[in-house]
Amino acid sequence: MNTWLRQNKVAMWLLTVLRFYVGFQWIHGGWGKLTGGFDATGFLTNAITLSTGDKPVVKAAWAGFLQHFALPNVELFNILVPVGEFLVGLGLILGTFTTVAALMGMVMNFAFLFSGTISTNPYLILLEIFIVVAGANAGRIGLDRWVLPYLKAHVFKRHPKHDGGTPTAPAPDHRAA
């Protein structure tokens, strides 16, 4: 299954559809927050409240993080959440840094789940797992087709391989004769 997700052309097309769907969910949510005067105060306060009572939904450790870090820095989260959602959606739709976008989407989905919100989070996590496991194949029909080889060649100084599987330039041999 791993090889199929990472190398198969049919998987590549299915992952593209999946990417568009998940990306639309994120970009739609992010855009709504960017243009609608988003304020996380109520969400954070409610999540903290859900950590008390006979059957707490939110675990105490997470509620502590929300109460002592997130809530005092709510202005930061009022920027990070909508911008993060929008960028995850944009990355998935354009197929740019696809694996990173899906991984960051998973991080946000888990944060929302930890805060007591079910919604579509479990479904999105499941779909994002397929995108992350597929790696570069998930973004092959997208800008990753050009961005990743460029970064490998120019930023990370790795030479891409030809179709025949041989490197474009042989690596220098530094072994002693």
C-alpha positions as CSV (number, residue, x, y, z in Angstrom):
1,M,0.0,0.0,0.0
2,N,2.9,2.4,0.9
3,T,4.5,1.8,-2.5
4,W,1.2,2.2,-4.3
5,L,0.5,5.6,-2.6
6,R,4.1,6.8,-3.2
7,Q,4.6,5.8,-6.8
8,N,1.4,4.8,-8.6
9,K,-0.1,7.2,-11.2
10,V,-3.6,6.3,-10.4
11,A,-2.8,7.1,-6.7
12,M,-1.3,10.4,-7.9
13,W,-4.7,11.4,-9.5
14,L,-6.7,10.2,-6.5
15,L,-4.5,12.0,-4.1
16,T,-4.9,15.2,-6.2
17,V,-8.7,14.9,-5.8
18,L,-8.2,14.2,-2.1
19,R,-5.8,17.2,-1.8
20,F,-8.3,19.5,-3.5
21,Y,-11.1,18.4,-1.2
22,V,-9.1,18.7,2.0
23,G,-7.5,22.0,0.8
24,F,-10.9,23.5,0.1
25,Q,-12.1,22.6,3.6
26,W,-9.0,24.4,5.1
27,I,-9.1,27.4,2.7
28,H,-12.8,27.9,3.2
29,G,-12.5,27.9,7.0
30,G,-9.4,30.1,7.0
31,W,-10.9,32.6,4.6
32,G,-14.1,32.8,6.7
33,K,-12.0,33.6,9.8
34,L,-9.7,36.1,8.0
35,T,-12.7,38.1,6.7
36,G,-15.1,37.6,9.6
37,G,-13.4,39.1,12.6
38,F,-12.3,35.9,14.2
39,D,-11.6,35.8,17.9
40,A,-10.5,32.6,19.6
41,T,-11.3,33.8,23.1
42,G,-14.7,32.1,23.3
43,F,-13.4,28.8,21.9
44,L,-10.5,28.7,24.3
45,T,-12.6,29.6,27.3
46,N,-15.1,26.9,26.4
47,A,-12.3,24.3,25.9
48,I,-11.0,25.2,29.4
49,T,-14.5,24.8,30.8
50,L,-14.8,21.4,29.2
51,S,-11.9,20.2,31.3
52,T,-13.9,20.3,34.5
53,G,-16.9,18.3,35.9
54,D,-17.6,14.6,36.3
55,K,-16.7,13.7,32.7
56,P,-14.2,16.2,31.4
57,V,-13.9,16.2,27.6
58,V,-10.6,18.1,27.6
59,K,-7.7,16.7,29.5
60,A,-6.2,18.8,32.3
61,A,-2.7,19.1,30.7
62,W,-4.2,20.5,27.5
63,A,-6.5,22.8,29.4
64,G,-3.5,24.0,31.3
65,F,-1.8,24.9,28.0
66,L,-4.9,26.7,26.8
67,Q,-5.4,28.6,30.1
68,H,-1.8,29.5,30.8
69,F,-0.4,30.0,27.2
70,A,-3.1,30.2,24.5
71,L,-5.6,32.4,26.3
72,P,-3.1,35.0,27.5
73,N,-1.7,35.1,24.0
74,V,-5.1,35.0,22.2
75,E,-4.1,37.9,19.9
76,L,-1.4,35.7,18.5
77,F,-3.8,32.8,18.0
78,N,-6.3,35.1,16.4
79,I,-3.7,35.5,13.7
80,L,-2.1,32.1,13.6
81,V,-5.3,30.1,13.3
82,P,-6.9,31.8,10.3
83,V,-3.6,32.4,8.5
84,G,-2.5,28.8,9.2
85,E,-5.8,27.4,8.0
86,F,-5.7,29.5,4.8
87,L,-2.0,28.6,4.1
88,V,-2.7,24.8,4.6
89,G,-5.6,25.0,2.2
90,L,-3.6,27.0,-0.3
91,G,-0.6,24.6,-0.1
92,L,-2.9,21.6,-0.6
93,I,-4.9,23.1,-3.5
94,L,-1.8,24.3,-5.3
95,G,0.2,21.2,-4.5
96,T,3.0,23.3,-2.9
97,F,4.9,21.8,0.0
98,T,2.0,19.3,0.1
99,T,3.3,17.0,2.7
100,V,4.2,19.9,5.1
101,A,0.7,21.5,4.5
102,A,-1.1,18.2,5.3
103,L,1.1,17.7,8.4
104,M,0.3,21.2,9.6
105,G,-3.3,20.5,8.9
106,M,-3.1,17.4,11.1
107,V,-1.5,19.4,13.9
108,M,-4.4,21.9,13.8
109,N,-7.0,19.1,13.6
110,F,-5.5,17.4,16.6
111,A,-5.4,20.7,18.6
112,F,-9.1,21.2,17.8
113,L,-9.9,17.6,18.9
114,F,-7.9,18.1,22.1
115,S,-10.0,21.2,22.7
116,G,-13.2,19.2,22.6
117,T,-14.3,19.9,19.1
118,I,-15.2,16.9,17.0
119,S,-16.8,18.3,13.8
120,T,-14.9,17.1,10.7
121,N,-11.5,16.9,12.4
122,P,-11.3,13.1,12.5
123,Y,-12.2,12.8,8.8
124,L,-9.7,15.4,7.8
125,I,-7.0,13.7,9.9
126,L,-7.7,10.4,8.2
127,L,-7.5,12.0,4.7
128,E,-4.4,14.0,5.6
129,I,-2.7,10.7,6.8
130,F,-3.0,9.4,3.2
131,I,-1.5,12.6,1.8
132,V,1.4,12.6,4.3
133,V,2.2,8.9,3.7
134,A,2.1,9.4,-0.1
135,G,4.8,12.0,0.2
136,A,5.8,13.7,-3.1
137,N,3.3,11.7,-5.1
138,A,0.5,13.7,-3.5
139,G,1.9,16.9,-5.0
140,R,3.1,15.6,-8.3
141,I,0.1,17.1,-10.1
142,G,0.8,20.5,-8.6
143,L,3.6,23.0,-8.0
144,D,5.7,20.4,-6.1
145,R,6.5,18.9,-9.4
146,W,8.8,21.9,-10.0
147,V,9.4,23.3,-6.5
148,L,10.8,20.1,-4.9
149,P,13.4,19.3,-7.6
150,Y,14.5,23.0,-7.7
151,L,15.0,23.0,-3.9
152,K,16.9,19.7,-4.0
153,A,19.2,21.0,-6.7
154,H,19.8,24.5,-5.6
155,V,19.1,24.7,-1.9
156,F,20.0,21.3,-0.7
157,K,22.6,20.7,-3.5
158,R,21.3,17.3,-4.5
159,H,21.2,16.5,-8.2
160,P,17.9,15.1,-9.6
161,K,18.0,11.7,-11.3
162,H,17.4,11.2,-15.0
163,D,14.7,8.8,-16.1
164,G,17.3,6.1,-16.4
165,G,18.1,6.4,-12.7
166,T,21.6,7.7,-13.1
167,P,22.6,11.0,-11.4
168,T,23.0,14.0,-13.6
169,A,26.6,14.5,-12.4
170,P,28.7,11.9,-10.6
171,A,29.5,12.6,-7.0
172,P,33.2,13.2,-6.4
173,D,35.0,10.2,-4.9
174,H,36.7,11.4,-1.7
175,R,38.0,8.0,-0.7
176,A,41.8,7.5,-0.4
177,A,43.3,5.5,-3.2
